[in-house]
Amino acid sequence: MLSKISEFFGGLVARFRSESGQALTEYGLIMALIAVVCMAALGVIGLAIAGFLDEVATALGG
């Protein structure tokens, strides 16, 4: 009975020492951060292009 209990707790400790899930989570968070930064950059660039095109349209008399 005692050996079954020690096997159970040994398995739990081994499971929590595994870092493969942690690495996958970190990669996921990094990818999410990169996606947010790209969306923000595209938003800023889009607004700058829209402003430039408005200036061009105004200069052409449109």
C-alpha positions in Angstrom: 0.0 0.0 0.0 2.8 2.4 0.9 4.5 1.7 -2.4 1.4 2.6 -4.4 1.1 5.9 -2.5 4.8 6.7 -3.1 4.4 5.8 -6.8 1.4 8.1 -7.0 3.3 11.1 -5.4 6.4 10.3 -7.4 4.3 10.5 -10.6 2.8 13.8 -9.5 6.3 15.3 -8.8 7.6 14.1 -12.2 4.6 15.6 -13.9 5.1 19.0 -12.3 8.9 19.0 -13.1 8.2 18.5 -16.8 8.7 21.8 -18.6 7.5 20.9 -22.0 4.1 22.5 -21.3 5.7 25.6 -19.9 7.8 26.1 -23.0 4.8 25.7 -25.3 2.9 28.3 -23.2 5.8 30.7 -23.4 5.9 30.3 -27.2 2.2 30.9 -27.4 2.5 34.1 -25.3 5.3 35.4 -27.5 3.4 34.7 -30.6 0.3 36.5 -29.2 2.5 39.5 -28.3 4.0 39.6 -31.8 0.5 39.5 -33.3 -0.7 42.4 -31.1 2.4 44.5 -32.0 1.9 43.8 -35.7 -1.8 44.8 -35.6 -0.9 48.0 -33.8 1.9 48.8 -36.3 -0.5 48.1 -39.3 -3.1 50.4 -37.7 -0.6 53.2 -37.3 0.7 52.8 -40.9 -2.8 52.6 -42.2 -3.7 55.9 -40.6 -0.6 57.5 -41.9 -1.4 56.3 -45.5 -5.0 57.5 -45.2 -3.8 60.9 -44.1 -1.3 61.1 -47.0 -4.0 60.1 -49.5 -6.3 62.7 -48.1 -3.6 65.4 -48.6 -3.1 64.2 -52.1 -6.8 64.3 -52.9 -7.1 67.8 -51.4 -4.1 69.0 -53.4 -5.6 67.7 -56.6 -8.9 69.5 -55.9 -10.9 66.4 -55.1 
